[in-house]
């Protein structure tokens, strides 16, 4: 998952080219911005999504795994953090993906965190708050 600035075709195509194996089949809802995936080397299968009201009444989603992941993300953010700033959103997405990818093996997640911590120096609060990977000069944290 990544924060993108907009839903324009150019932005979506760049994201897909960077994050999806070339030649893959991409299933989407009917958003017009998704129509150019074939021009950049992907097989695209657009599906017409039911209206929000129909979904609430029991209609099936055409992208159920994406809907479930986004719903899980939203509930996790609301239940855990009670609000997220745009500046920090990518950090929260990274944490969600980390947890999601290790949900079946919680011990592996713990061991990964220990390994990451052992290999790095402490991160000053201001660096975390700024969402930056840039080192901050000593004495400013």
Backbone bond lengths (Angstrom), bond angles and torsions (degrees), N, CA, C in turn:
res aa  C-N    CA-C-N  psi(-1)  N-CA   C-N-CA  omega(-1)  CA-C   N-CA-C  phi
1 X - - - 1.448 - - 1.525 107.83 -
2 X 1.317 113.93 142.14 1.458 118.79 178.79 1.520 109.71 -148.86
3 X 1.310 114.92 148.39 1.458 120.94 174.61 1.520 107.32 -76.82
4 X 1.318 116.52 130.44 1.460 121.15 175.17 1.528 107.49 -121.00
5 X 1.332 117.18 152.54 1.465 119.36 -174.01 1.529 114.83 -73.59
6 X 1.346 117.05 -25.02 1.456 119.61 -176.83 1.533 109.80 -163.24
7 X 1.328 116.11 -179.89 1.469 121.13 -179.65 1.527 111.77 -108.87
8 X 1.301 117.21 28.78 1.469 120.76 177.92 1.521 109.39 -72.76
9 X 1.330 115.57 151.74 1.468 121.01 -179.93 1.520 112.09 -55.30
10 X 1.310 117.15 -42.28 1.466 121.18 -178.46 1.527 110.06 -60.85
11 X 1.315 117.10 -43.91 1.463 121.51 -179.57 1.519 110.92 -66.36
12 X 1.333 116.92 -46.81 1.465 120.89 -179.39 1.523 111.61 -64.60
13 X 1.336 117.12 -41.15 1.461 120.49 178.33 1.531 110.92 -61.82
14 X 1.320 116.95 -43.20 1.468 120.02 179.30 1.522 110.54 -63.32
15 X 1.331 117.32 -42.50 1.462 121.29 179.53 1.529 110.81 -62.08
16 X 1.322 116.38 -45.87 1.466 120.76 -178.44 1.528 110.69 -66.04
17 X 1.315 117.67 -42.86 1.463 120.30 179.00 1.528 111.34 -61.44
18 X 1.315 116.78 -33.65 1.461 121.25 -177.93 1.530 112.27 -80.74
19 X 1.350 117.78 -24.95 1.466 119.89 -169.54 1.525 115.97 -120.89
20 X 1.315 118.08 -5.91 1.469 121.25 -177.12 1.525 108.26 -124.89
21 X 1.328 116.99 138.95 1.466 121.33 -179.99 1.526 110.49 -61.29
22 X 1.305 115.90 133.82 1.464 121.59 -179.92 1.523 110.45 -56.59
23 X 1.320 116.51 138.21 1.451 121.65 179.68 1.521 114.06 88.72
24 X 1.328 117.86 -5.01 1.469 121.42 -179.61 1.528 110.98 -66.08
25 X 1.315 114.75 158.85 1.465 121.25 173.26 1.512 108.26 -94.84
26 X 1.322 116.13 129.49 1.462 121.70 -178.78 1.520 108.45 -115.31
27 X 1.327 115.87 122.39 1.463 122.44 176.78 1.521 108.19 -99.09
28 X 1.325 116.21 128.64 1.463 120.21 -179.05 1.524 110.17 -136.84
29 X 1.341 113.91 170.16 1.454 118.29 168.86 1.535 106.91 -80.22
30 X 1.297 118.62 -169.24 1.458 121.28 -171.79 1.514 116.68 -86.82
31 X 1.330 119.28 17.86 1.454 121.29 -179.76 1.529 110.24 -58.11
32 X 1.322 116.86 130.09 1.467 121.00 -175.60 1.523 113.10 -63.18
33 X 1.310 117.65 -26.28 1.471 120.46 -179.60 1.523 112.77 -65.92
34 X 1.343 117.14 -17.17 1.461 121.29 -179.73 1.526 113.05 -85.81
35 X 1.319 118.89 -0.93 1.464 121.54 -170.76 1.523 115.16 -73.25
36 X 1.312 119.57 -11.12 1.467 120.30 -175.17 1.526 113.97 -104.32
37 X 1.310 118.88 12.73 1.466 120.77 -179.18 1.529 111.67 -61.95
38 X 1.305 117.91 -35.98 1.476 120.24 -179.56 1.528 111.36 -64.46
39 X 1.318 116.94 -29.91 1.469 120.23 179.72 1.526 112.55 -69.96
40 X 1.320 116.88 -18.40 1.466 119.88 179.88 1.532 112.51 -111.05
41 X 1.350 116.41 19.04 1.460 120.08 170.15 1.511 117.71 98.08
42 X 1.328 118.39 20.94 1.455 121.13 179.39 1.522 110.02 -121.89
43 X 1.312 115.47 152.53 1.469 120.18 171.52 1.522 106.03 -87.68
44 X 1.319 116.55 128.23 1.467 120.90 -175.31 1.521 109.79 -117.30
45 X 1.330 115.57 126.94 1.461 121.37 177.42 1.530 107.50 -118.74
46 X 1.349 116.51 94.82 1.468 118.72 178.49 1.527 110.37 -80.56
47 X 1.311 115.68 143.53 1.457 121.47 178.12 1.519 107.97 -129.87
48 X 1.316 116.73 147.63 1.454 120.46 -179.95 1.522 109.57 -85.52
49 X 1.316 115.60 119.59 1.465 122.15 -178.87 1.530 109.84 -82.49
50 X 1.325 116.30 139.58 1.463 121.06 175.26 1.529 109.52 -65.82
51 X 1.313 116.45 155.95 1.454 121.05 177.01 1.523 110.36 -65.75
52 X 1.329 117.04 154.99 1.462 122.00 -177.64 1.525 111.48 -54.10
53 X 1.323 117.03 -42.98 1.466 120.51 179.40 1.518 112.18 -62.46
54 X 1.327 116.84 -39.48 1.467 120.52 178.37 1.525 111.53 -68.23
55 X 1.342 116.57 -35.80 1.459 120.19 177.19 1.530 110.66 -63.15
56 X 1.337 115.53 -40.19 1.467 119.43 178.37 1.525 111.78 -65.36
57 X 1.323 116.25 -27.49 1.466 120.50 -179.60 1.521 112.53 -86.59
58 X 1.333 118.14 0.30 1.448 120.34 175.16 1.512 116.14 115.57
59 X 1.344 118.52 -0.98 1.470 119.29 175.83 1.521 109.52 -63.40
60 X 1.311 116.38 149.35 1.465 121.55 -178.63 1.523 110.69 -83.50
61 X 1.322 115.36 141.60 1.457 121.67 175.01 1.530 108.96 -75.91
62 X 1.329 116.39 149.38 1.465 119.64 177.31 1.530 111.44 -87.32
63 X 1.320 117.29 -11.67 1.461 122.39 176.36 1.537 108.37 -132.01
64 X 1.343 117.03 66.29 1.471 120.19 -171.64 1.528 114.37 -63.86
65 X 1.318 118.59 -36.09 1.467 119.48 -179.08 1.526 111.20 -68.67
66 X 1.320 116.46 -40.05 1.469 119.91 176.80 1.523 109.89 -65.32
67 X 1.327 117.14 -44.23 1.468 120.61 178.20 1.520 111.28 -59.98
68 X 1.322 116.81 -42.81 1.463 120.38 -179.76 1.525 110.83 -65.39
69 X 1.323 117.26 -43.56 1.465 120.38 179.53 1.524 111.23 -62.28
70 X 1.320 116.47 -44.22 1.465 119.75 179.85 1.526 110.23 -66.29
71 X 1.336 117.26 -40.75 1.461 120.60 176.68 1.516 111.79 -62.16
72 X 1.334 117.13 -42.65 1.470 121.09 177.53 1.529 110.69 -62.88
73 X 1.333 116.37 -41.72 1.463 120.75 177.72 1.526 110.53 -60.54
74 X 1.321 116.66 -47.84 1.462 120.27 -178.79 1.530 111.51 -60.52
75 X 1.320 116.75 -46.30 1.463 120.11 -179.67 1.523 111.83 -65.69
76 X 1.317 117.22 -37.57 1.460 121.48 178.31 1.525 109.96 -64.86
77 X 1.336 116.91 -44.74 1.466 120.27 179.85 1.525 111.14 -63.77
78 X 1.329 116.76 -45.15 1.462 120.66 -179.16 1.532 110.49 -65.90
79 X 1.312 116.67 -45.33 1.456 120.90 -176.64 1.510 114.45 -72.80
80 X 1.316 117.10 -30.02 1.458 120.55 -175.99 1.519 112.59 -97.06
81 X 1.317 117.24 -45.24 1.462 120.43 -170.95 1.525 114.09 -111.62
82 X 1.304 118.84 -17.29 1.466 123.49 176.94 1.523 113.62 61.25
83 X 1.283 118.25 15.86 1.461 122.49 178.45 1.511 110.16 153.06
84 X 1.316 115.82 146.15 1.456 121.60 -176.41 1.523 108.45 -139.82
85 X 1.320 116.87 132.86 1.463 119.66 176.54 1.532 108.93 -85.28
86 X 1.309 115.71 153.53 1.461 120.59 178.99 1.533 110.86 -60.47
87 X 1.318 116.93 -36.46 1.468 121.17 -178.62 1.525 111.46 -63.84
88 X 1.323 117.65 -30.59 1.457 122.15 -176.72 1.525 113.19 -100.33
89 X 1.328 118.03 -3.38 1.463 121.24 -172.88 1.525 113.00 -55.56
90 X 1.333 119.11 -42.58 1.461 120.38 -177.58 1.527 111.48 -62.73
91 X 1.319 117.29 -36.41 1.470 120.72 178.44 1.529 109.78 -63.99
92 X 1.337 117.06 -42.45 1.456 120.91 178.44 1.531 111.12 -65.87
93 X 1.327 117.04 -40.32 1.471 120.41 177.28 1.526 110.44 -61.78
94 X 1.324 116.43 -42.57 1.470 120.23 178.79 1.522 111.03 -60.43
95 X 1.333 116.93 -42.74 1.461 120.03 179.00 1.527 111.25 -65.06
96 X 1.337 116.23 -42.40 1.465 120.07 179.67 1.529 110.71 -60.38
97 X 1.323 116.70 -45.88 1.468 120.89 -179.89 1.519 110.47 -64.19
98 X 1.338 116.99 -42.04 1.463 120.68 177.33 1.525 110.17 -56.59
99 X 1.326 116.79 -49.31 1.465 121.09 -178.93 1.532 111.32 -66.27
100 X 1.338 115.78 -42.07 1.467 120.13 -178.78 1.530 110.96 -61.91
101 X 1.316 116.67 -44.31 1.464 120.76 -177.72 1.517 113.30 -68.32
102 X 1.325 116.72 -17.18 1.463 120.83 -179.07 1.528 112.29 -116.48
103 X 1.319 117.68 16.95 1.466 121.31 -174.60 1.521 113.48 -64.98
104 X 1.316 118.76 -26.44 1.461 121.59 -179.75 1.530 112.46 -85.45
105 X 1.323 116.20 -16.37 1.471 120.67 -178.13 1.528 109.64 -132.94
106 X 1.328 118.14 75.85 1.466 120.23 -176.51 1.522 113.64 -59.54
107 X 1.322 117.74 -30.80 1.466 119.56 178.72 1.525 110.83 -66.76
108 X 1.319 117.60 -36.02 1.468 120.84 177.56 1.522 110.52 -63.85
109 X 1.321 116.67 -38.12 1.462 120.21 178.22 1.527 109.98 -63.57
110 X 1.331 116.26 -44.55 1.460 121.13 179.14 1.527 110.61 -61.50
111 X 1.337 116.80 -45.08 1.464 120.92 -179.74 1.532 110.79 -65.04
112 X 1.332 117.05 -37.84 1.456 120.37 177.74 1.519 110.19 -63.35
113 X 1.332 117.03 -44.99 1.460 120.32 178.34 1.524 111.47 -61.35
114 X 1.333 116.83 -41.73 1.465 119.78 177.60 1.523 110.80 -61.87
115 X 1.328 116.26 -43.16 1.463 120.27 179.55 1.515 112.03 -64.23
116 X 1.330 116.93 -41.72 1.463 119.98 177.90 1.526 110.78 -63.87
117 X 1.310 115.87 -41.76 1.466 120.36 -178.63 1.524 110.82 -66.55
118 X 1.306 117.92 -40.71 1.459 121.25 -177.51 1.525 111.89 -66.63
119 X 1.317 117.17 -26.10 1.458 120.90 -175.44 1.528 113.15 -93.31
120 X 1.336 118.05 0.05 1.467 120.18 -175.45 1.513 112.09 -130.29
121 X 1.321 113.77 156.92 1.466 120.81 174.83 1.527 108.95 -80.67
122 X 1.317 118.15 162.23 1.469 120.84 176.83 1.530 110.53 -59.18
123 X 1.323 115.93 146.62 1.468 121.63 179.80 1.524 108.26 -104.60
124 X 1.335 117.85 122.60 1.469 120.45 179.71 1.539 111.51 -63.66
125 X 1.323 114.18 148.23 1.471 120.50 -178.81 1.525 112.05 -54.39
126 X 1.313 118.18 -44.08 1.468 120.73 -177.18 1.527 111.53 -63.77
127 X 1.304 117.57 -31.10 1.458 120.66 177.15 1.524 109.70 -70.22
128 X 1.328 117.37 -42.10 1.466 120.84 177.54 1.519 109.51 -64.84
129 X 1.302 116.86 -46.84 1.466 121.72 -177.23 1.512 111.43 -62.96
130 X 1.324 116.49 -33.18 1.463 120.61 179.37 1.509 112.56 -80.71
131 X 1.333 117.56 -9.49 1.457 120.71 -179.62 1.509 112.17 64.18
132 X 1.301 116.67 29.56 1.456 121.20 -173.97 1.522 110.93 -112.46
133 X 1.305 116.09 147.89 1.454 121.01 174.53 1.528 110.35 -96.72
134 X 1.327 116.61 3.95 1.454 120.38 179.86 1.530 110.17 -77.12
135 X 1.294 117.22 138.12 1.471 118.83 175.25 1.528 109.92 -64.99
136 X 1.309 116.47 143.06 1.457 121.36 176.79 1.516 106.97 -106.37
137 X 1.315 115.21 141.25 1.460 118.59 -176.10 1.516 110.84 -62.33
138 X 1.338 117.04 148.75 1.472 121.36 -178.13 1.528 110.87 -57.52
139 X 1.328 113.90 144.41 1.457 119.51 176.43 1.516 114.37 89.28
140 X 1.345 118.53 -4.32 1.458 119.51 -179.29 1.516 111.67 -99.29
141 X 1.319 118.49 -6.45 1.463 120.27 -178.18 1.511 110.96 -89.92
